[in-house]
Amino acid sequence: MKAKQDFNQILRTAGLKCTPPRLAVLAFLASGGHYISAQEIHEKLGKKKGLDLVTVYRTLASFEKAGIIKRVDVRKDAIYYEYNEGHHHHIICTKCDKVAEFSNTGDEALIEKALKQVKGFSSISHHSFDLFGLCDTCAKK
């Protein structure tokens, strides 16, 4: 987990004020190491830190816009977020929801190939790439 002063710097660099709710949510996301929904953040931090659900949603929206966090599409009924600690992708079990992370060094080649195939686009600013299937345990059941 990053030191508290690093969180202050992260927020300032992103052009965001260092408010107690933002610092609490950022510290929580950075310590988690996995994706989580706004509702789950509210359940875990709300009473302790005095955060209402609207504040959690607004905080997450500002973090996402600043690139501090990113959305993770796990094909569930909520939007999930994770601390942006570098570029990686996910393999998600469709039965038990187990998630494994992997790095793909071929992203640049895939992006170039996509740009050559599609007309009307000159650049890609960001992307999302997740794989869905069964983990070994679920496949044996």
N, C-alpha and C positions, 0 to 999 in steps of 0.2 A: 504494500500500500504506500502511496505517496505521502510525504509530510504535509501537514496542514498549510504551511507557507507555499508549497507548490500549488495547492488548490487555489489559493489567492492569486497566484501568478497566472494560472491557467485561465481563471475568470477575467482578470484584467487584460490579458493578451487577447481574449475573445471579445473585449469591449463590454463586458458585463460587470455590474456592481457586485461586490463581495458581500452579499447579504447572508445572514444565518441560514435561511432556508436553502439557498443555492449551495452554500458550503456543505450543509448536511446531506443534501441529495448527491452532490458530487462525491463526497467522501464515501457514502454508502455504495454508489455505483462502482467506484474504483476498487473497493474492497471485495466486491461480490465475485468477480471472475466469471460471471455468467449472465445470461439475459434475464430481464425481469420486467414486469408490467407496471404501469403507473399505479394500479390498484394495490399491487403487492408492496410497492414502495410506501404507499400511504398506510397500509396495514402495519408495516414494520417501523416507520418513522413518525407517523402522524401524531400519536399521543405523546411520544417522548419529546419530539421537537416542535410540537404545536403547529403541524402542517395540515392544512385542509387539502382535499383532493384537487381543487381548482389550482392551488399553488403548485402542487406536484406536476400537473399537466402543463402549466405555463412554464415552469422551470425546465421540464423535459423538452418542450418546444424550443425554448431559447438555446438549450444545450445542443439540440440536434442542428439547428440553424447555424450554430457556431462551429459545428464539427467535433464537439467534445464527446458526444455520444452518437450512436447510429442505431437505426431500426434493424431488428432481426425478424425476418418473416418465418415464423415456425408453424404457420398454417393453423393457428388457434383462433379463438374468438376475441382475442385482445391484441393490442400492439405491444411488442416487446422491444426493449432497449438494452444496449450494453455500452460500457465505457469503451471508447475508441482507443485501443492500445496498439494500433497497427493493423495492417491489412491482413485479413484472414477470412475464411469461409467456414460453413458448417455442414455437417452431415447429420440429419435429424431422423430418428426412428419414428415412424408413423404409428407405431403401436404403444410404446412406453415413453416417448418424448425424450429419450436419451439424446444428448448432443455431443458431438465431437468436432473439434476445430482442426482445420488444415490450411496450409499455405499453398498458394498456386503461383508458381513463378511464371506460368504461361499466360497470365492475364493480359499483358501488353500485346502479345501476338494475337490473342482472341479479339481484343478491342480493334486492332488494326484490320483484321480480317472482316469484322462486322462493319466497320466504316467503309471498306471497299465494296461490300455487298449491298449496302443500303444507300440510296440516294437522298440528298437533302440534309445530311449531317456532316459536319466537319470536325467535330471533336466530341469526346465523352468526358464529362466532369467527374462522374463516379458511377459505381455499379454495385449490384448485389448478386451473389451467386451462392445458392444453397442447394444441397442435394437431399433427397428424401428417400427413405427405404427402411429396411429392417436391420436392427442390430443383431449380432450373433445370438444373443440370448432369446430374443423374440423369434428369430428365424427357426430356432430349434423347437419351439412350442407347437 
